[in-house]
Amino acid sequence: MSCEYQLGMLVMRECGAPASGACGMCGRQICPMHTMMGDAGPACPQCASQAAGYEDNDDTDIAETRGQYFTQYGGAAQFGQRGFFSSADSAAMSQRAFGANPPAKQQRYDPKET
């Protein structure tokens, strides 16, 4: 099993590192790097950013900022929720969604070439 904590702000992706346990609040599989220990036991940074008794660090600060941003647009960072995008949204944004037909690479813009 791999870590399911989602990294990123607008385009999120799973961490993918080997998981060592699960968040005690939402059940998400998490790796040691994304395991926050606090009064309620192990938690992912998203849940730890919303609960009392957890130490703030870069991951919880980013999760809190992401939660505040998405709450403005109808998203909610609540316990038990596995991110802000549905599995269909995540699959559409994933590189794996392109399969054997990846999008064409864009040429680097050269202003002198016109």
ChimeraX attribute file (.defattr): number of C-alpha atoms within 10 A of each C-alpha:
attribute: neighborCount
match mode: 1-to-1
recipient: residues
	/A:1	12
	/A:2	15
	/A:3	23
	/A:4	23
	/A:5	24
	/A:6	21
	/A:7	16
	/A:8	12
	/A:9	14
	/A:10	11
	/A:11	12
	/A:12	16
	/A:13	17
	/A:14	16
	/A:15	18
	/A:16	15
	/A:17	16
	/A:18	14
	/A:19	20
	/A:20	15
	/A:21	18
	/A:22	18
	/A:23	24
	/A:24	16
	/A:25	19
	/A:26	16
	/A:27	16
	/A:28	21
	/A:29	21
	/A:30	29
	/A:31	22
	/A:32	14
	/A:33	14
	/A:34	24
	/A:35	23
	/A:36	23
	/A:37	16
	/A:38	14
	/A:39	11
	/A:40	13
	/A:41	14
	/A:42	21
	/A:43	27
	/A:44	30
	/A:45	28
	/A:46	30
	/A:47	25
	/A:48	28
	/A:49	24
	/A:50	16
	/A:51	16
	/A:52	11
	/A:53	13
	/A:54	20
	/A:55	13
	/A:56	13
	/A:57	11
	/A:58	9
	/A:59	19
	/A:60	21
	/A:61	15
	/A:62	17
	/A:63	23
	/A:64	19
	/A:65	15
	/A:66	18
	/A:67	21
	/A:68	14
	/A:69	16
	/A:70	15
	/A:71	13
	/A:72	9
	/A:73	8
	/A:74	8
	/A:75	14
	/A:76	16
	/A:77	21
	/A:78	15
	/A:79	16
	/A:80	13
	/A:81	15
	/A:82	17
	/A:83	23
	/A:84	20
	/A:85	15
	/A:86	10
	/A:87	11
	/A:88	10
	/A:89	11
	/A:90	17
	/A:91	14
	/A:92	12
	/A:93	15
	/A:94	15
	/A:95	11
	/A:96	11
	/A:97	13
	/A:98	12
	/A:99	9
	/A:100	7
	/A:101	8
	/A:102	10
	/A:103	9
	/A:104	6
	/A:105	6
	/A:106	6
	/A:107	6
	/A:108	6
	/A:109	7
	/A:110	7
	/A:111	6
	/A:112	5
	/A:113	5
	/A:114	4
